[in-house]
Amino acid sequence: MNELELIARLVPHLAGRGGDLLIGAGEDDAAAWREDDGTFTVATCDTSVETIHFDLSRQAPEDVGWRALCFALGDLAAKGAWPTYGLTSISIPRRWDDTVAERIYSGLAELAGAVGLRLVGGDTTLAPGQGSLTLMLLGSTKVEPLPRSAARAGWQVGVTGPLGGAGLHVRRPRPRLEVGTRMSIAALCCGDISDGLLRELDKFAQAAGVGARVRLAAVPCAEGVNAVQALSSGEEVELVCCGRAPLPRELTLVGELTEDGRVVVLDAAGQEVEVENRGWDHFA
């Protein structure tokens, strides 16, 4: 099974939307519910695993903590929510130096302080193999967030910035919380691109039953990265946003959603381009 197939098998065991629950299991990477005061709470959970998401042989533990929180915050940014509270659980192998866990938490705390997130607890366990870090975050917004499942054929697709550079060049990326808030106010349906642009559009396709056409020449690329690489680049903090035309001018228009359920890439002549690497799949 790939990741999307596994999620489809797990969703029937989880809660769907209804009552105060506005975004239920399978509709997005985050859940959302309405509070009594009319605001909305967004919740997300994200795990970083050693040798897959981080490597302590080449990364400072403080940077590992910062980056783990940054990418977890992407799910809140995509729903226009500002972070409020968080829990973190860490699994620690015996081979780690006694200072590693504390230094990871130092990096977590540094970014949390910068965005107003209060980390209020969590759990610690012994890891038999690789270490891992799991974050559960809550955020708040006054604007009802739109899930991926709300996307419709005919909507335009835009991205918030150049792709392909975050994982390679940026030691401490910043979550796109401010732009996510603006896109939510503009009634756009957004997702973070932490697994790659094509992989995120595949998730839109599964949740909403739509397809997408992406114009290769329109994809904004980080320095030193070509468009094909940018399509599948992971560890991105940028957002992909879908909505009725015209999209906000700060977005780069890269394509449109379609009715056929296929996510395809087109060259300048309008012909389909085969892209072998569609992004990160945890179970591929």
N, C-alpha and C positions, 0 to 999 in steps of 0.2 A: 504493500500500500504506500502511496505517497501521502503527503501531509493532508491534502484536501480530502482524499478518500477516507483517511482515518477520522478526521473531524466529522464528516458526514455520518460515520457509524456511531460516534459518541453523542452527537447532538440530541438524538431521541431520548437520552437518559437525563437531559438537563432541562431547565425551565425556559419556556418560550415567552414571548411578550404577552402582556395581559395585565389589566389593572394599572398599577403605577409603574410596572416594568415596561419601558418603551423600547429598549433594545435587548432582546433575549439571545440565548445561545444560538450560534450559527449565523447571525446577521452581521457580525462585525468582530473586530479584535477586542472590543470593549463592550461592557454592558452599561445600561443607563436606566435610571428611574426618576420619577417625579417626586419631589419633596413636598411636604405640606404647605410650605411658603411659596410654592410655585417655581422654585429653582429646580435644577436638574443635577443629579450626582452621576458621575461617570466613573466606572471601576475597571481596572485592568490588571493583569498578572503577566509577568515576564521572567524568564529564566536565562541566565548566562552560565554556560558550562565550560570548564577548563579544557583547553586544546581545541574547542570548537568556536567559542566566542572570545576567549582571551588566552594569552600565553604569558605566564609570569617570567619566562626566560628572556622576554624582550619587552615587557611592559611593566611599568611601576605599578604596584598594587593600588596606589591612589588613583591612577588613571583607569584601572580596571573598574573600580567602584564608580567613578564619574561616568564612564561610558555605559556601564550597565544601566544606571539610572537615566541617562540621556535617552537611550533607545526605548526604555520602558515609558518614558514621558511622551514619546511619539504618539502613542495610542490616545493619550489625553489631548495632545495638540490637534490630532485629526478630528476630534469631536468638539473642538473649541472650548475645552474645559481647562480651568486653571487648577494646578495641584493643591491639595489641602493636606491630606494625611497619607502615611504610608507605613507598611510593615515590610521587614526584610528578613529572609531566612538564609543562612549560610551553612554549607556542608564543607567541612574542613578535613583534608587528608593529613595524616600524621607527618608526612614529609615536609609540609609547609613550615617555614620558620615561624617562631612564636609571635612575630610582629606582623605577619602578613594580613591576618584577618582585621586587626585594628587599623592597619593602613588602608585596606579596602574601604572600611567604614569611614575613614577620614575623607576619602574621595567622594563617597556617597554624601556625606554631610556637607561638604563644600558646595556641591551643585544644589543640594536640597535647600541650603540657606540662600543661594542666589535666586531661586525661583519661589521661595516662600512655602516650600513643602516641609511638613513636620513629620519626621520619622519617629514613630511612637512605640516600636517594639518589633518582635518577630520571634525567630527560633534559631538555635544552633544545634548542629548534629555532626557526628563523625562520618566522614566519607571513606568508604573502602577503596575507592579509586581516585577519580578526578574530583576536584572541588567544584562547587557550583554556588550560585547566588540567585535567589528568587525574590522578586519584588512584587508586592501587591499595593497598588496605588489608587487613591480616590481623588477626584477632581470635581469642581463645581462650575456651572455655567447658568446664565439666565436665559440662554437661547436653547430651544429644544434641539438636541443633536440628531443628525440624520445618519442612519446606518447605511452600510453598503447596499443592503437589500432595497433601499429606496431609489437607487439609481435607475434611470430609464433610457431606453434607446433614443437617439437623437441628441442627447446631451453632449456638450463639448468636454474635452479632457485637457487639463492643464497641470503643470507642475510648478512648484514654488521656487525652484532654483536649479543650478547645474548639478548633474549626477556623475558619479564615478570617482569622486575624490575623497569622500568622508572616510572610508575604510583604509585608504592608502596614505593619506597625508595629514589628517587632522587628529591630533592627539587627544584633544578635549573638545569635541563638537558641542554645539548648543542646540537644545530642542527648539522647534519652531512654534513655541506657544503663542507668541503675539500674532503671527500670520495665521495660525490656526483659528484664533479668535475672530479675526477679520473675515476669514472664509466662512465660518459658521454664521456670522451675522449676515453674510451675503447669501445665505441659504444654499450653500454648496455641500455636497456629500464628499468627504475626504477620507483618505487612508494614508498611513505612513509608508515609506518606501524602504523599510529596513531589510526586506527580503528581495528587493529589486522591483523595478517598475512593472515589468511584464508579470511577475509573480503576483504583485498586488492587483493588477487588472484581472488576472485569473480568479482571484478571490472575489472581486466584484462580479465576475461572470457567474460564479457558483452561487453567490448570495442573491443576486438580482435577476438572473436569467438573461443577462445581456452579453453582448460581445463588445469588441473594441477594435478600431483601426488606429494604429500609431504610425505617424509619418516619420521615418527614420531621420530625414534631414532636419526635422523640427526639434529633435530631442536636444536639450541644452547639455553640454558636456563640460566637465571640469578640465582643467589644464592637463594635457598629456593623455587624455582618454578619448577614444573614438566613440561614435554613437552606438555601435553594437555592444561595446563594453558597458556603456552608460545604461543601456536597457536592462542589464542583468546585475548591475552592481548592488551589493548589499551593504549593510551598515550605513545606510543613508538616513539623514535626519529630515530630508525634504518630504513634502507631502504631494500626493496626486489628488486633484480636486475635480469633481464632475458637477456640471450643472447646465442650466439653460443658457443659451447665448444671449448677450455677450458675457464672457467671463471677466472678472476684474483684471485690470491692465497689468497688475503686478505678476500675474501668472503667465507662463509661457505655454501657448496653445500647442499641443502635440497630437491631437486627434479627436475622435468622437466615439461615442458608444453606439452599438448597432444591435439589431434584432436577432442575429443568427447565432449568438452564443460563442463565437470564435474570437479569440484575441490574436490579431495578426499585425504584422509589420509591413509597411509599404515603402518602396523606393520612390525616387522622384518621378518615375513613369507610372506610378500607381500599381506596380506589380508586387506580389507578395515576396518578402525576403525570408528565407529560412534562418531562424535564430536558434542555434543548438542549445545554448545556455540561457534558460528563461529566468534564472535567479536561484535563490537559496531554497532548497527543500530539505527539511530536517530528516526526512525518511527516505530520500532518494538513494 
